[in-house]
């Protein structure tokens, strides 16, 4: 069984993160052994992405979409209490007579 996110196959947790963020995870976390110059360039690129209006509007779009789903499909949120199963008591062994 394969998992897909927005039409892209995700084979690992890192794939899911990359697809969710829209950028490689290494951009945000760095890589082992990177130089100060590489780190500065990586952080500069991350700042550019965060200030991009298209990227910055992502969370707002997600909230709008979630609100629309709630409005369009309230039946998805019908909560029905389930009966609790009866508690089973363990059998007593070696009861003195």
C-alpha positions in Angstrom: 0.0 0.0 0.0 1.3 3.4 -0.9 0.5 6.8 0.6 0.0 9.8 -1.6 -0.1 13.5 -0.7 -1.5 15.9 -3.3 -0.7 13.3 -6.0 2.8 12.7 -4.8 4.0 9.4 -3.4 5.3 9.6 0.2 7.4 6.7 1.2 8.8 7.9 4.5 8.0 10.4 7.3 10.5 12.7 5.8 8.6 12.6 2.4 5.4 13.6 4.3 7.2 16.5 5.9 8.7 17.7 2.7 5.3 17.5 0.9 3.6 19.3 3.8 6.2 22.1 3.9 6.6 22.4 0.2 10.3 22.5 0.6 13.1 20.1 1.6 13.3 19.5 5.3 17.0 20.2 5.2 16.3 23.8 4.3 14.8 24.3 7.7 16.9 21.9 9.8 20.3 22.1 8.0 22.6 19.2 7.4 25.4 17.7 9.5 28.8 19.3 8.7 27.5 22.3 6.9 29.9 25.3 6.8 29.0 28.7 8.2 28.7 30.0 4.6 26.3 27.2 3.7 24.3 27.8 6.9 24.0 31.5 6.1 22.9 30.8 2.6 20.3 28.2 3.8 18.9 30.6 6.3 18.8 33.4 3.8 16.8 31.2 1.4 14.4 30.1 4.2 13.8 33.8 5.0 13.0 34.5 1.4 10.5 31.7 1.3 8.8 32.8 4.5 8.4 36.4 3.2 7.0 35.2 -0.1 3.3 36.2 0.0 2.2 33.0 -1.8 3.9 30.8 0.8 2.8 33.0 3.7 -0.9 32.7 2.7 -0.7 28.9 3.0 -1.9 28.6 6.6 -4.8 31.1 5.9 -5.9 29.1 2.9 -5.8 25.9 5.0 -8.0 27.5 7.7 -10.4 28.8 5.1 -10.7 25.4 3.5 -11.2 23.7 6.9 -14.0 26.1 7.7 -15.6 25.5 4.3 -15.6 21.8 4.9 -17.2 22.2 8.3 -19.9 24.4 6.7 -20.5 22.2 3.7 -20.5 18.8 5.6 -21.7 19.2 9.2 -22.6 15.5 9.2 -18.8 14.7 9.4 -18.8 16.1 12.9 -21.9 14.4 14.4 -20.5 13.0 17.6 -22.4 10.0 19.1 -21.4 8.6 22.5 -20.6 4.9 22.3 -21.6 2.5 25.0 -18.8 1.5 27.3 -18.0 -2.2 27.3 -18.7 -4.0 30.6 -15.6 -4.3 32.8 -14.3 -7.8 33.0 -13.1 -8.9 36.4 -10.2 -11.2 36.4 -10.9 -14.7 37.7 -9.7 -15.3 41.3 -7.3 -18.1 41.6 -6.5 -20.0 44.7 -9.4 -18.7 46.8 -9.2 -20.1 50.3 -12.1 -22.2 51.4 
